[in-house]
Amino acid sequence: MREEDLEAFGEITATSYFEVDARTYQRAWPDPVRRPPGRNAHWMRRTGRALATDPGGCWVAEVDGEVVGGAVSRVRELMWILASFAVRPDQQGRGIGTQLMAAAMHHGRGCLRGMFAASADPGAVRRYRLAGFDLHPQMLLTGVVDRSAIPVVERVREGTAADVELMNSVDRRTRGAAHLDDHDLLLDQFRLVVTDHTTGSGYAYVDDDGVPVLVAATNRRTASGLMWEALASSTPGAQVEVRHITAANAWALDVGLAARLAIYTNGYLCVRQMKPPAPYVHHGSLL
Ligand SMILES: CC(C)(COP(=O)(O)OP(=O)(O)OC[C@H]1O[C@@H](n2cnc3c(N)ncnc32)[C@H](O)[C@@H]1OP(=O)(O)O)[C@@H](O)C(=O)NCCC(=O)NCCS
């Protein structure tokens, strides 16, 4: 993949993911929307950075000189992480995805562990299992936060770039590999809240809607406090959607249920040579 392929591949991921969502979303959910332009800019920045840090993990496939698919992966401290994987819908089912996946996995050949979040696309899930990954169903919590259920949260403060070392150490304890530079991308996009105390430490990145998009902590109590801090910042009366919760993280379900959110399932956390991290809620592409 080259810098000049970014835009074309970005369009392909937006189209392919939207097409999967349209095929697999549940009736009780709002209709899926294609990735909005605001989020496209973040996708471009993240992927552009991956191209700089992990050129060997980023690949596109061309048919007649035109980009028709790609795969973006990173290696962080002996963990291989797949961030984006898509083939244009009219070119799917011809073996292109298999070749892209093989090229991206070659980048992680020195890594024992691997981790990524997968859509519910049966073709993708087939690829991942055949590539040796364990599939852990992901749950999501959705609804309007019951403000009267929000507890007083102690020992949570706003975080800054000065917390990166602390976060990397919590990453190693929970997911077995630090995010390193990826924290810069996350810090640019999200609000950071941190707990750093003798009784537990952890952090959460929170989006503008009050959704915790990444939570890691040394114990469940700390993780729950961070998740409550995020939910408390949601706009009263507005829908929130907390995604990427595995069965290993029942604490997050308990917070969601106390906030009167509903549980659904969607997609999988795919891992290799490791258990699903806990207490942990993974980010969709940086994990
Ligand atoms: C996942 C994806 C990248 C694979 O690319 P592709 O070029 O279609 O992949 P291939 O043709 O190499 O292989 C697809 C495999 O899925 C199988 N498949 C396709 N549709 C399927 C279905 N509905 N049910 C079961 N298997 C299916 C194919 O038979 C093939 O398996 P095989 O090689 O063992 O026969 C592509 O389908 C895609 O872009 N999907 C939508 C986006 C997405 O979900 N990406 C993954 C995000 S985590």
Ligand as a Chemical Component Dictionary entry (heavy atoms), coordinates in Angstrom:
data_LIG
# 
_chem_comp.id                   LIG 
_chem_comp.type                 NON-POLYMER 
_chem_comp.pdbx_formal_charge   0 
_chem_comp.three_letter_code    LIG 
# 
loop_
_chem_comp_atom.comp_id 
_chem_comp_atom.atom_id 
_chem_comp_atom.alt_atom_id 
_chem_comp_atom.type_symbol 
_chem_comp_atom.charge 
_chem_comp_atom.model_Cartn_x 
_chem_comp_atom.model_Cartn_y 
_chem_comp_atom.model_Cartn_z 
_chem_comp_atom.pdbx_ordinal 
LIG C1  C1  C 0 -13.776 -10.408 4.172  1  
LIG C2  C2  C 0 -13.329 -10.051 2.774  2  
LIG C3  C3  C 0 -12.223 -9.013  2.853  3  
LIG C4  C4  C 0 -12.811 -11.310 2.093  4  
LIG O1  O1  O 0 -12.408 -10.991 0.790  5  
LIG P1  P1  P 0 -12.766 -11.966 -0.432 6  
LIG O2  O2  O 0 -11.945 -11.523 -1.588 7  
LIG O3  O3  O 0 -14.216 -12.059 -0.597 8  
LIG O4  O4  O 0 -12.171 -13.331 0.151  9  
LIG P2  P2  P 0 -11.933 -14.704 -0.568 10 
LIG O5  O5  O 0 -12.618 -14.733 -1.872 11 
LIG O6  O6  O 0 -10.452 -14.933 -0.563 12 
LIG O7  O7  O 0 -12.531 -15.723 0.476  13 
LIG C5  C5  C 0 -13.784 -15.540 1.033  14 
LIG C6  C6  C 0 -14.148 -16.865 1.690  15 
LIG O8  O8  O 0 -15.405 -16.700 2.318  16 
LIG C7  C7  C 0 -16.320 -17.605 1.765  17 
LIG N1  N1  N 0 -17.636 -16.964 1.808  18 
LIG C8  C8  C 0 -18.062 -15.918 1.088  19 
LIG N2  N2  N 0 -19.318 -15.622 1.431  20 
LIG C9  C9  C 0 -19.671 -16.496 2.403  21 
LIG C10 C10 C 0 -20.864 -16.709 3.142  22 
LIG N3  N3  N 0 -21.923 -15.950 2.993  23 
LIG N4  N4  N 0 -20.863 -17.703 4.060  24 
LIG C11 C11 C 0 -19.782 -18.480 4.242  25 
LIG N5  N5  N 0 -18.638 -18.324 3.557  26 
LIG C12 C12 C 0 -18.594 -17.346 2.640  27 
LIG C13 C13 C 0 -15.792 -17.912 0.403  28 
LIG O9  O9  O 0 -16.279 -19.140 -0.061 29 
LIG C14 C14 C 0 -14.311 -17.967 0.677  30 
LIG O10 O10 O 0 -13.935 -19.148 1.362  31 
LIG P3  P3  P 0 -13.097 -20.311 0.598  32 
LIG O11 O11 O 0 -11.924 -19.636 -0.031 33 
LIG O12 O12 O 0 -12.683 -21.254 1.671  34 
LIG O13 O13 O 0 -14.067 -20.883 -0.373 35 
LIG C15 C15 C 0 -14.485 -9.470  1.937  36 
LIG O14 O14 O 0 -15.481 -10.421 1.795  37 
LIG C16 C16 C 0 -15.082 -8.212  2.505  38 
LIG O15 O15 O 0 -14.640 -7.112  2.174  39 
LIG N6  N6  N 0 -16.129 -8.322  3.335  40 
LIG C17 C17 C 0 -16.824 -7.185  3.842  41 
LIG C18 C18 C 0 -16.000 -6.351  4.782  42 
LIG C19 C19 C 0 -15.633 -7.117  6.008  43 
LIG O16 O16 O 0 -16.467 -7.666  6.694  44 
LIG N7  N7  N 0 -14.331 -7.127  6.301  45 
LIG C20 C20 C 0 -13.822 -7.755  7.450  46 
LIG C21 C21 C 0 -13.851 -6.777  8.553  47 
LIG S1  S1  S 0 -13.288 -7.526  10.032 48 
# 
loop_
_chem_comp_bond.comp_id 
_chem_comp_bond.atom_id_1 
_chem_comp_bond.atom_id_2 
_chem_comp_bond.value_order 
_chem_comp_bond.pdbx_ordinal 
LIG C1  C2  SING 1  
LIG C2  C3  SING 2  
LIG C2  C4  SING 3  
LIG C2  C15 SING 4  
LIG C4  O1  SING 5  
LIG O1  P1  SING 6  
LIG P1  O2  DOUB 7  
LIG P1  O3  SING 8  
LIG P1  O4  SING 9  
LIG O4  P2  SING 10 
LIG P2  O5  DOUB 11 
LIG P2  O6  SING 12 
LIG P2  O7  SING 13 
LIG O7  C5  SING 14 
LIG C5  C6  SING 15 
LIG C6  O8  SING 16 
LIG C6  C14 SING 17 
LIG O8  C7  SING 18 
LIG C7  N1  SING 19 
LIG C7  C13 SING 20 
LIG N1  C8  SING 21 
LIG N1  C12 SING 22 
LIG C8  N2  DOUB 23 
LIG N2  C9  SING 24 
LIG C9  C10 SING 25 
LIG C9  C12 DOUB 26 
LIG C10 N3  SING 27 
LIG C10 N4  DOUB 28 
LIG N4  C11 SING 29 
LIG C11 N5  DOUB 30 
LIG N5  C12 SING 31 
LIG C13 O9  SING 32 
LIG C13 C14 SING 33 
LIG C14 O10 SING 34 
LIG O10 P3  SING 35 
LIG P3  O11 DOUB 36 
LIG P3  O12 SING 37 
LIG P3  O13 SING 38 
LIG C15 O14 SING 39 
LIG C15 C16 SING 40 
LIG C16 O15 DOUB 41 
LIG C16 N6  SING 42 
LIG N6  C17 SING 43 
LIG C17 C18 SING 44 
LIG C18 C19 SING 45 
LIG C19 O16 DOUB 46 
LIG C19 N7  SING 47 
LIG N7  C20 SING 48 
LIG C20 C21 SING 49 
LIG C21 S1  SING 50 
# 
